[in-house]
Amino acid sequence: MALQEIATGISEALQNKSFEGSLKFDCGSAGVIVLAEGAASTTNRDTDCTITISQDNLVKLLKGKLNPMTGVMTGKLKISGDMTTAMRLGKLIG
């Protein structure tokens, strides 16, 4: 699944939900997905929080097949920046 497809799916999921702050999924050479202002895009920018994760693990995370806490503990994802923003994401996809 391409990052643009993932971003489109996230944007659709955010339409009826509120997400404060900005968050970036950094998938390395595959690119980024930025959640900000109620939408998701693949345009890189500074954000409140960055989650470094592989594209495959991002798909698993969003489908509920990778628990965020387990992902952090096993090194499958790394969080930098505002941890509160990351916690809001957990409630959104949890």
Backbone bond lengths (Angstrom), bond angles and torsions (degrees), N, CA, C in turn:
res aa  C-N    CA-C-N  psi(-1)  N-CA   C-N-CA  omega(-1)  CA-C   N-CA-C  phi
1 M - - - 1.450 - - 1.539 108.48 -
2 A 1.313 116.95 128.04 1.462 121.89 -178.60 1.529 110.61 -74.78
3 L 1.333 115.92 152.99 1.467 120.04 -179.38 1.517 111.86 -58.81
4 Q 1.328 118.21 -36.14 1.466 120.16 179.74 1.528 110.46 -63.33
5 E 1.322 117.28 -39.10 1.467 121.05 177.11 1.532 110.61 -63.98
6 I 1.326 115.96 -41.81 1.463 120.74 178.70 1.526 109.57 -63.25
7 A 1.341 117.01 -44.85 1.471 121.57 179.97 1.522 110.62 -61.30
8 T 1.323 117.27 -41.12 1.466 121.10 178.57 1.520 110.44 -62.27
9 G 1.321 116.79 -43.94 1.462 121.26 178.03 1.520 112.24 -62.05
10 I 1.333 116.58 -40.41 1.468 120.65 178.66 1.529 109.58 -66.02
11 S 1.325 117.66 -43.05 1.469 121.24 178.85 1.526 110.98 -58.53
12 E 1.329 116.04 -43.38 1.463 120.26 178.89 1.526 110.80 -63.65
13 A 1.325 117.10 -40.17 1.466 121.28 179.81 1.530 112.03 -68.44
14 L 1.336 117.12 -28.65 1.462 121.20 -178.21 1.527 113.32 -81.01
15 Q 1.321 118.36 -11.68 1.456 121.15 -173.21 1.521 113.98 -56.11
16 N 1.302 119.21 -38.10 1.458 121.68 -178.25 1.524 112.64 -106.18
17 K 1.338 116.16 15.21 1.459 120.32 -177.80 1.524 110.07 -127.74
18 S 1.314 114.74 160.07 1.460 120.65 179.00 1.524 109.53 -109.13
19 F 1.326 116.30 132.57 1.461 121.10 176.42 1.515 107.94 -133.88
20 E 1.332 115.86 111.13 1.465 121.00 179.97 1.519 109.97 -86.03
21 G 1.327 115.66 143.46 1.453 120.52 178.59 1.513 111.04 90.85
22 S 1.316 114.53 -172.34 1.470 120.00 178.70 1.519 108.80 -134.45
23 L 1.319 114.53 145.33 1.459 120.48 -174.96 1.520 109.10 -142.19
24 K 1.325 115.51 142.25 1.468 120.87 179.43 1.517 109.77 -121.73
25 F 1.338 115.76 130.61 1.457 121.45 167.47 1.520 105.77 -93.76
26 D 1.319 117.23 113.29 1.459 122.13 179.63 1.522 107.99 -98.71
27 C 1.328 115.49 108.45 1.465 121.34 -177.75 1.522 111.30 -101.58
28 G 1.332 116.84 29.69 1.461 121.99 176.81 1.514 111.79 64.06
29 S 1.327 116.39 -131.96 1.463 121.06 -175.70 1.534 112.35 -68.04
30 A 1.334 117.82 -16.44 1.471 120.87 178.15 1.522 111.44 -72.56
31 G 1.345 116.97 -24.85 1.464 121.34 179.13 1.513 112.33 121.97
32 V 1.328 114.99 -163.51 1.467 121.28 -176.91 1.522 110.09 -132.39
33 I 1.324 114.85 157.47 1.459 122.08 167.52 1.517 105.78 -126.20
34 V 1.320 116.45 126.04 1.457 122.21 -178.78 1.526 109.06 -111.40
35 L 1.333 116.01 126.13 1.460 122.19 173.87 1.522 107.15 -101.03
36 A 1.318 116.23 117.16 1.460 120.99 179.11 1.520 109.07 -160.14
37 E 1.316 116.37 144.33 1.458 122.89 175.30 1.527 112.43 54.22
38 G 1.330 116.47 39.96 1.449 121.86 174.71 1.517 116.58 76.37
39 A 1.332 117.02 13.28 1.461 119.96 -179.14 1.525 109.61 -143.72
40 A 1.320 115.52 168.00 1.464 121.88 176.79 1.518 108.44 -122.38
41 S 1.330 116.05 138.10 1.462 120.31 178.30 1.523 109.46 -140.70
42 T 1.320 115.63 168.28 1.462 121.07 178.36 1.526 110.81 -104.05
43 T 1.323 116.30 16.83 1.464 121.74 177.86 1.522 108.74 -90.20
44 N 1.321 116.50 121.47 1.464 121.04 -177.89 1.516 110.87 -70.43
45 R 1.330 116.06 140.49 1.464 122.92 175.65 1.520 108.58 -161.96
46 D 1.312 116.55 168.24 1.460 120.75 176.36 1.525 108.75 -70.65
47 T 1.334 116.09 141.26 1.463 121.43 -179.95 1.521 110.11 -135.73
48 D 1.328 115.87 167.39 1.463 121.24 178.28 1.523 111.86 -67.37
49 C 1.329 116.03 -32.68 1.461 121.54 -175.07 1.525 109.20 -143.53
50 T 1.320 116.45 142.62 1.465 121.39 176.71 1.525 108.99 -124.45
51 I 1.327 114.79 131.23 1.459 121.28 174.83 1.520 106.98 -112.52
52 T 1.314 115.89 115.94 1.458 121.45 178.27 1.522 107.08 -91.12
53 I 1.342 115.39 122.23 1.462 121.01 -172.59 1.528 108.79 -157.34
54 S 1.321 117.45 149.01 1.468 119.44 175.93 1.531 108.56 -72.81
55 Q 1.298 115.75 158.53 1.465 120.16 179.29 1.529 110.74 -61.63
56 D 1.318 117.42 -41.73 1.470 121.10 178.85 1.528 111.49 -61.49
57 N 1.338 116.24 -44.31 1.460 119.23 179.88 1.522 111.84 -70.33
58 L 1.336 118.07 -29.15 1.462 120.94 175.77 1.529 109.53 -63.31
59 V 1.306 116.94 -44.67 1.467 120.73 178.01 1.522 109.73 -60.17
60 K 1.331 117.23 -44.40 1.469 121.15 178.76 1.526 110.61 -62.07
61 L 1.332 117.33 -42.39 1.462 122.18 179.64 1.524 110.65 -60.08
62 L 1.322 116.45 -47.54 1.460 120.81 -176.86 1.525 112.84 -70.52
63 K 1.334 117.31 -25.80 1.468 121.07 178.05 1.523 112.14 -88.41
64 G 1.344 116.68 -1.24 1.457 120.18 179.42 1.514 113.85 82.62
65 K 1.328 116.99 12.14 1.467 120.52 -179.31 1.528 112.18 -94.23
66 L 1.329 116.98 -4.62 1.463 122.03 174.55 1.517 107.65 -130.89
67 N 1.316 115.68 114.66 1.454 121.32 177.70 1.529 108.28 -70.66
68 P 1.349 117.83 130.11 1.471 119.58 -177.89 1.532 113.48 -56.29
69 M 1.325 117.26 -42.46 1.464 120.71 -178.58 1.523 110.38 -65.96
70 T 1.323 116.75 -42.54 1.462 121.12 177.16 1.524 110.10 -63.10
71 G 1.333 116.27 -40.68 1.463 121.06 178.75 1.518 112.39 -58.85
72 V 1.328 116.14 -41.95 1.468 120.28 178.19 1.527 110.17 -66.88
73 M 1.320 116.08 -45.70 1.463 120.23 -175.78 1.525 112.82 -67.43
74 T 1.332 117.13 -28.96 1.461 120.42 -179.95 1.527 112.68 -95.43
75 G 1.332 116.65 -0.08 1.462 120.07 177.99 1.523 114.44 80.91
76 K 1.326 117.58 10.94 1.458 120.42 179.50 1.521 111.91 -77.56
77 L 1.332 115.91 -18.44 1.461 120.39 173.14 1.512 109.38 -146.67
78 K 1.326 114.76 147.06 1.462 121.25 179.83 1.515 107.94 -126.26
79 I 1.325 115.66 137.72 1.459 121.28 -177.85 1.518 108.82 -112.99
80 S 1.330 115.62 132.13 1.465 120.29 173.66 1.523 108.05 -133.39
81 G 1.317 115.48 150.63 1.465 119.93 -178.81 1.512 110.98 97.21
82 D 1.318 115.72 -148.42 1.460 123.36 -173.99 1.530 111.65 -72.92
83 M 1.312 116.32 107.35 1.461 121.47 -177.99 1.533 111.45 -65.27
84 T 1.332 118.00 -29.36 1.463 121.09 179.00 1.521 110.87 -60.86
85 T 1.328 116.72 -38.71 1.460 120.92 178.34 1.524 109.92 -64.48
86 A 1.318 117.49 -41.89 1.464 121.06 177.43 1.526 111.04 -61.81
87 M 1.327 117.02 -38.06 1.471 121.31 179.51 1.533 109.92 -66.64
88 R 1.342 117.27 -36.90 1.467 119.94 177.18 1.526 110.09 -62.61
89 L 1.316 117.17 -38.27 1.459 120.57 178.15 1.532 109.58 -62.77
90 G 1.331 116.46 -40.95 1.455 120.07 178.45 1.512 112.38 -57.57
91 K 1.322 117.08 -39.81 1.476 120.92 178.28 1.524 110.32 -70.16
92 L 1.317 116.72 -32.40 1.457 121.32 -177.74 1.525 110.94 -70.59
93 I 1.332 117.18 -42.33 1.469 120.19 -176.70 1.520 112.06 -98.82
94 G 1.329 117.02 -6.95 1.462 121.12 -175.88 1.482 115.09 -74.35
